[in-house]
Amino acid sequence: MAKGPATLTTRRRRLAVDLLLFLVLLALLAFLFLSSENPYLTEKQALKGTQAVSLYGPGKTLARAEYDSHIVYLLQDGNSYALCRLSRPDPLFWSNGYLDAVTNDPDYPMMPLINIDSLLVICNDPEIAQVELVYYIYGGGKDGGFHVLRQTEPLVENCWLFPCHGSLATGTIDDDGFLLRGYDANGALIHETAVPEVWTDFWDLTIPEAR
């Protein structure tokens, strides 16, 4: 049996329910917006806003690397390179990220740039075909001691990106130092940065040899 047309009372009740749901949704959006620090609706807005807050650029996007919990942008503004880390603290809004920059000096074969959980190496020698990162984690446990990471392909031309996870992402690489090595296409060592003084003068460590 077909239902008859909705009565005026029924229509008013439905309208009231729809209005109530709309107001609840509006209040939820307002709460999320106000509880986020410098909220943005899109990733592009967050990138632009982070550069503005950091007084950088606006830089040209050279590369974008996406990970499980965050996104890393490689930016360039003239001779300056920057890493910008963006994350999405809630499902609807983006917040300001973390940006670190360095001015490239072509007199140095390898220029490092540390961001929260990334290390960028800018190689000014075109003969460098592979980059090796040696870092040390002080203390015992399974993560203690020397660790060696190698990259055989640049992220973009002359730029090598090392994602830092686990203990490496806690600031160890910045606090305890690191060593960079550049190899040519045949695997021969052609450049090596200075060994951190803390490794030799204080900890008396034996540095892993170049491969």
C-alpha positions in Angstrom: 0.0 0.0 0.0 1.5 3.3 -1.1 2.2 5.9 1.6 0.4 9.2 1.5 2.1 12.5 1.3 4.0 13.6 4.4 2.0 15.8 6.7 3.1 19.3 7.6 4.1 18.1 11.1 6.3 15.3 9.6 8.0 17.7 7.3 8.8 20.1 10.1 10.1 17.3 12.2 12.5 16.2 9.4 13.6 19.7 8.8 14.3 20.2 12.5 16.4 16.9 12.6 18.3 18.0 9.4 19.0 21.4 10.9 20.2 19.9 14.2 22.6 17.5 12.3 23.9 20.5 10.3 24.6 22.5 13.5 26.3 19.5 15.1 28.5 19.1 12.1 29.2 22.8 11.9 30.2 22.8 15.6 32.5 19.8 15.1 34.3 21.5 12.2 34.7 24.7 14.2 36.2 22.7 17.1 38.6 21.0 14.8 39.6 24.2 13.1 40.1 26.2 16.4 42.0 23.3 18.1 44.5 23.0 15.2 47.5 25.3 15.2 47.5 27.4 12.0 45.1 25.0 10.3 45.0 24.6 6.5 42.4 22.9 4.3 44.9 21.5 1.8 48.5 20.2 1.6 49.4 23.0 -0.8 48.2 25.7 1.7 50.2 24.0 4.5 53.3 24.0 2.3 52.9 27.7 1.4 52.1 28.7 5.0 55.1 26.9 6.4 57.4 28.6 4.0 55.8 32.0 4.9 56.2 31.3 8.7 59.8 30.2 8.1 60.6 33.3 6.0 61.6 31.0 3.1 61.0 31.4 -0.6 58.6 30.7 -1.9 60.8 28.0 -3.2 60.5 25.8 -6.2 59.4 22.2 -5.5 62.1 19.8 -6.7 60.7 16.6 -5.2 58.0 15.2 -2.9 58.5 12.1 -0.8 55.6 10.5 1.0 55.9 8.3 4.0 53.4 6.6 6.4 53.1 9.5 8.8 54.4 12.5 6.9 55.4 14.1 3.7 58.8 15.7 2.9 59.2 18.4 0.3 62.6 19.3 -1.2 62.5 23.0 -2.2 65.0 25.3 -3.9 65.2 29.1 -3.8 68.3 30.2 -5.8 71.3 28.7 -4.0 69.2 27.8 -1.0 67.8 24.3 -0.5 65.1 23.4 2.1 63.4 20.3 3.5 59.8 20.9 4.6 58.1 18.2 6.6 54.3 18.2 6.7 51.9 16.1 8.7 48.2 15.9 9.1 47.3 15.8 12.8 43.6 15.3 12.2 41.6 14.0 9.2 40.3 17.4 8.0 43.1 19.9 8.5 46.8 20.3 7.9 49.1 22.3 10.2 52.3 24.2 9.9 55.2 21.9 9.2 58.9 22.0 10.0 61.3 23.6 7.5 65.1 23.7 7.6 67.3 25.3 4.9 70.9 25.6 3.9 72.8 27.8 1.4 74.7 25.6 -1.0 78.4 26.3 -1.2 79.9 24.8 -4.4 83.4 24.8 -2.7 82.2 21.9 -0.6 81.8 18.6 -2.5 78.9 17.5 -0.1 76.6 19.8 1.8 74.3 18.3 4.4 70.9 19.5 5.6 69.2 17.9 8.6 65.4 18.1 9.1 63.4 16.3 11.8 63.7 12.8 10.3 65.5 13.4 7.0 69.0 14.1 6.0 69.7 15.8 2.6 73.1 15.6 1.0 73.7 18.1 -1.8 76.6 16.9 -4.0 78.5 19.6 -5.9 80.9 17.1 -7.5 79.2 15.5 -10.6 81.6 12.5 -10.2 79.7 11.4 -7.1 77.5 8.5 -8.0 76.8 7.0 -4.6 76.6 8.5 -1.1 77.2 6.8 2.2 76.0 8.0 5.6 77.9 6.7 8.7 76.4 7.6 12.1 76.9 6.5 15.7 74.3 5.8 18.4 75.8 6.2 21.8 74.9 3.6 24.5 74.0 -0.1 24.5 71.0 -1.9 23.3 70.3 -3.2 19.8 70.6 0.2 18.2 73.9 1.1 19.9 77.1 1.5 17.8 77.8 2.4 14.2 75.3 2.3 11.4 75.9 2.7 7.7 73.3 3.7 5.1 74.0 3.9 1.4 72.1 5.6 -1.4 72.8 4.6 -5.0 70.3 6.9 -6.7 69.7 10.6 -6.0 66.2 11.9 -5.2 66.8 14.5 -7.9 69.9 15.7 -9.6 72.8 16.1 -7.1 70.4 15.7 -4.1 70.4 12.6 -2.0 67.8 12.0 0.7 68.2 9.7 3.7 65.0 9.0 5.6 65.7 8.8 9.3 63.7 6.3 11.3 63.9 4.8 14.7 66.8 5.9 16.9 68.2 8.0 14.0 65.1 10.2 14.1 65.5 11.1 17.8 68.3 13.7 17.1 71.2 11.3 17.5 72.6 12.1 14.1 72.6 15.8 15.0 73.9 15.3 18.6 76.5 12.7 18.1 77.6 13.6 14.6 77.8 11.8 11.3 80.2 11.1 8.5 79.5 11.4 4.7 81.4 9.5 2.0 81.0 10.0 -1.8 81.9 7.3 -4.3 82.3 7.5 -8.0 80.6 5.2 -10.5 83.3 2.5 -10.1 82.9 2.5 -6.3 86.1 4.4 -5.5 86.0 6.8 -2.6 86.5 10.3 -3.8 85.2 12.5 -0.9 84.8 12.1 2.8 83.7 14.7 5.4 85.6 15.2 8.6 85.3 12.7 11.4 83.3 14.2 14.4 85.7 15.0 17.1 83.5 13.4 19.8 84.1 10.0 18.1 87.9 10.2 18.4 88.7 12.6 21.2 86.1 11.6 23.7 84.8 8.1 22.8 88.0 6.8 21.2 86.0 5.0 18.5 87.3 2.9 15.6 85.7 4.4 12.5 84.3 1.9 10.0 86.5 1.8 6.9 85.2 2.8 3.5 84.0 -0.1 1.5 
